[in-house]
């Protein structure tokens, strides 16, 4: 019983870490896109 709960916790940690990694990657892509948009609009105002 104890081993099962430990295994479940480990697999859950793995899933959470994967999700965090995905979120970080998406956030990084979004921030790059936002920066590009800001640069474009900034260049247009000059």
N, CA, C and O atoms as a GROMACS GRO file, in nm:
protein
  184
    1UNK      N    1   0.083  -0.121   0.000
    1UNK     CA    2   0.000   0.000   0.000
    1UNK      C    3   0.087   0.126   0.000
    1UNK      O    4   0.066   0.218  -0.079
    2UNK      N    5   0.184   0.126   0.090
    2UNK     CA    6   0.271   0.244   0.098
    2UNK      C    7   0.347   0.267  -0.032
    2UNK      O    8   0.360   0.380  -0.079
    3UNK      N    9   0.396   0.157  -0.089
    3UNK     CA   10   0.473   0.168  -0.213
    3UNK      C   11   0.386   0.226  -0.325
    3UNK      O   12   0.433   0.306  -0.406
    4UNK      N   13   0.260   0.186  -0.330
    4UNK     CA   14   0.169   0.238  -0.432
    4UNK      C   15   0.152   0.389  -0.420
    4UNK      O   16   0.157   0.461  -0.520
    5UNK      N   17   0.133   0.438  -0.298
    5UNK     CA   18   0.112   0.581  -0.281
    5UNK      C   19   0.239   0.660  -0.317
    5UNK      O   20   0.230   0.769  -0.372
    6UNK      N   21   0.355   0.604  -0.286
    6UNK     CA   22   0.481   0.670  -0.323
    6UNK      C   23   0.493   0.674  -0.475
    6UNK      O   24   0.530   0.776  -0.532
    7UNK      N   25   0.462   0.562  -0.539
    7UNK     CA   26   0.471   0.555  -0.685
    7UNK      C   27   0.376   0.656  -0.749
    7UNK      O   28   0.411   0.724  -0.845
    8UNK      N   29   0.254   0.665  -0.694
    8UNK     CA   30   0.157   0.760  -0.747
    8UNK      C   31   0.208   0.902  -0.732
    8UNK      O   32   0.194   0.984  -0.823
    9UNK      N   33   0.267   0.931  -0.619
    9UNK     CA   34   0.319   1.065  -0.595
    9UNK      C   35   0.430   1.098  -0.695
    9UNK      O   36   0.435   1.208  -0.750
   10UNK      N   37   0.519   1.001  -0.719
   10UNK     CA   38   0.629   1.022  -0.813
   10UNK      C   39   0.574   1.047  -0.952
   10UNK      O   40   0.618   1.140  -1.021
   11UNK      N   41   0.478   0.965  -0.996
   11UNK     CA   42   0.423   0.984  -1.130
   11UNK      C   43   0.349   1.116  -1.140
   11UNK      O   44   0.352   1.182  -1.244
   12UNK      N   45   0.282   1.156  -1.032
   12UNK     CA   46   0.211   1.284  -1.031
   12UNK      C   47   0.312   1.398  -1.041
   12UNK      O   48   0.290   1.493  -1.116
   13UNK      N   49   0.422   1.389  -0.967
   13UNK     CA   50   0.527   1.491  -0.975
   13UNK      C   51   0.579   1.502  -1.118
   13UNK      O   52   0.600   1.612  -1.168
   14UNK      N   53   0.598   1.387  -1.182
   14UNK     CA   54   0.646   1.387  -1.320
   14UNK      C   55   0.549   1.458  -1.412
   14UNK      O   56   0.590   1.536  -1.499
   15UNK      N   57   0.420   1.430  -1.394
   15UNK     CA   58   0.317   1.494  -1.477
   15UNK      C   59   0.317   1.644  -1.453
   15UNK      O   60   0.312   1.722  -1.548
   16UNK      N   61   0.322   1.684  -1.328
   16UNK     CA   62   0.321   1.827  -1.293
   16UNK      C   63   0.443   1.896  -1.353
   16UNK      O   64   0.431   2.005  -1.409
   17UNK      N   65   0.560   1.832  -1.341
   17UNK     CA   66   0.681   1.891  -1.398
   17UNK      C   67   0.669   1.907  -1.548
   17UNK      O   68   0.711   2.009  -1.604
   18UNK      N   69   0.611   1.807  -1.616
   18UNK     CA   70   0.591   1.816  -1.761
   18UNK      C   71   0.498   1.932  -1.794
   18UNK      O   72   0.524   2.008  -1.887
   19UNK      N   73   0.390   1.946  -1.716
   19UNK     CA   74   0.294   2.054  -1.742
   19UNK      C   75   0.360   2.189  -1.720
   19UNK      O   76   0.338   2.282  -1.798
   20UNK      N   77   0.439   2.201  -1.614
   20UNK     CA   78   0.508   2.327  -1.586
   20UNK      C   79   0.603   2.360  -1.702
   20UNK      O   80   0.611   2.474  -1.746
   21UNK      N   81   0.674   2.257  -1.750
   21UNK     CA   82   0.767   2.278  -1.860
   21UNK      C   83   0.692   2.328  -1.984
   21UNK      O   84   0.738   2.421  -2.051
   22UNK      N   85   0.577   2.267  -2.012
   22UNK     CA   86   0.497   2.309  -2.128
   22UNK      C   87   0.451   2.453  -2.111
   22UNK      O   88   0.458   2.532  -2.204
   23UNK      N   89   0.403   2.486  -1.992
   23UNK     CA   90   0.355   2.621  -1.966
   23UNK      C   91   0.468   2.722  -1.983
   23UNK      O   92   0.450   2.828  -2.042
   24UNK      N   93   0.587   2.687  -1.931
   24UNK     CA   94   0.702   2.776  -1.945
   24UNK      C   95   0.738   2.797  -2.091
   24UNK      O   96   0.769   2.908  -2.133
   25UNK      N   97   0.734   2.689  -2.170
   25UNK     CA   98   0.767   2.700  -2.312
   25UNK      C   99   0.666   2.789  -2.384
   25UNK      O  100   0.704   2.874  -2.465
   26UNK      N  101   0.538   2.769  -2.353
   26UNK     CA  102   0.434   2.851  -2.415
   26UNK      C  103   0.451   2.996  -2.374
   26UNK      O  104   0.440   3.086  -2.458
   27UNK      N  105   0.476   3.020  -2.246
   27UNK     CA  106   0.494   3.157  -2.197
   27UNK      C  107   0.614   3.222  -2.265
   27UNK      O  108   0.609   3.341  -2.298
   28UNK      N  109   0.720   3.145  -2.284
   28UNK     CA  110   0.839   3.198  -2.351
   28UNK      C  111   0.807   3.238  -2.494
   28UNK      O  112   0.847   3.346  -2.540
   29UNK      N  113   0.735   3.153  -2.565
   29UNK     CA  114   0.696   3.183  -2.703
   29UNK      C  115   0.608   3.307  -2.707
   29UNK      O  116   0.626   3.394  -2.792
   30UNK      N  117   0.512   3.315  -2.613
   30UNK     CA  118   0.421   3.429  -2.609
   30UNK      C  119   0.497   3.556  -2.581
   30UNK      O  120   0.471   3.659  -2.644
   31UNK      N  121   0.592   3.552  -2.487
   31UNK     CA  122   0.665   3.673  -2.453
   31UNK      C  123   0.752   3.718  -2.570
   31UNK      O  124   0.768   3.838  -2.593
   32UNK      N  125   0.807   3.621  -2.646
   32UNK     CA  126   0.885   3.657  -2.764
   32UNK      C  127   0.796   3.725  -2.867
   32UNK      O  128   0.835   3.824  -2.928
   33UNK      N  129   0.675   3.671  -2.887
   33UNK     CA  130   0.582   3.731  -2.982
   33UNK      C  131   0.542   3.871  -2.936
   33UNK      O  132   0.534   3.963  -3.017
   34UNK      N  133   0.517   3.886  -2.807
   34UNK     CA  134   0.478   4.017  -2.753
   34UNK      C  135   0.591   4.117  -2.774
   34UNK      O  136   0.567   4.231  -2.813
   35UNK      N  137   0.715   4.074  -2.747
   35UNK     CA  138   0.830   4.163  -2.767
   35UNK      C  139   0.842   4.204  -2.913
   35UNK      O  140   0.870   4.320  -2.943
   36UNK      N  141   0.820   4.109  -3.004
   36UNK     CA  142   0.827   4.142  -3.147
   36UNK      C  143   0.719   4.243  -3.183
   36UNK      O  144   0.745   4.338  -3.257
   37UNK      N  145   0.599   4.224  -3.130
   37UNK     CA  146   0.490   4.318  -3.158
   37UNK      C  147   0.523   4.456  -3.102
   37UNK      O  148   0.498   4.558  -3.167
   38UNK      N  149   0.579   4.459  -2.981
   38UNK     CA  150   0.617   4.587  -2.920
   38UNK      C  151   0.723   4.657  -3.004
   38UNK      O  152   0.716   4.778  -3.026
   39UNK      N  153   0.821   4.580  -3.051
   39UNK     CA  154   0.926   4.638  -3.135
   39UNK      C  155   0.866   4.697  -3.262
   39UNK      O  156   0.903   4.806  -3.304
   40UNK      N  157   0.773   4.623  -3.324
   40UNK     CA  158   0.709   4.671  -3.446
   40UNK      C  159   0.635   4.802  -3.419
   40UNK      O  160   0.654   4.900  -3.491
   41UNK      N  161   0.552   4.803  -3.316
   41UNK     CA  162   0.473   4.922  -3.288
   41UNK      C  163   0.563   5.038  -3.245
   41UNK      O  164   0.533   5.153  -3.274
   42UNK      N  165   0.671   5.006  -3.175
   42UNK     CA  166   0.764   5.110  -3.132
   42UNK      C  167   0.834   5.172  -3.253
   42UNK      O  168   0.849   5.294  -3.262
   43UNK      N  169   0.875   5.087  -3.347
   43UNK     CA  170   0.941   5.136  -3.469
   43UNK      C  171   0.844   5.220  -3.551
   43UNK      O  172   0.886   5.316  -3.615
   44UNK      N  173   0.718   5.186  -3.549
   44UNK     CA  174   0.619   5.261  -3.625
   44UNK      C  175   0.594   5.399  -3.566
   44UNK      O  176   0.557   5.492  -3.638
   45UNK      N  177   0.614   5.416  -3.436
   45UNK     CA  178   0.587   5.545  -3.372
   45UNK      C  179   0.703   5.642  -3.391
   45UNK      O  180   0.684   5.763  -3.379
   46UNK      N  181   0.821   5.591  -3.419
   46UNK     CA  182   0.938   5.680  -3.434
   46UNK      C  183   0.933   5.747  -3.571
   46UNK      O  184   1.021   5.826  -3.604
   0.00000   0.00000   0.00000
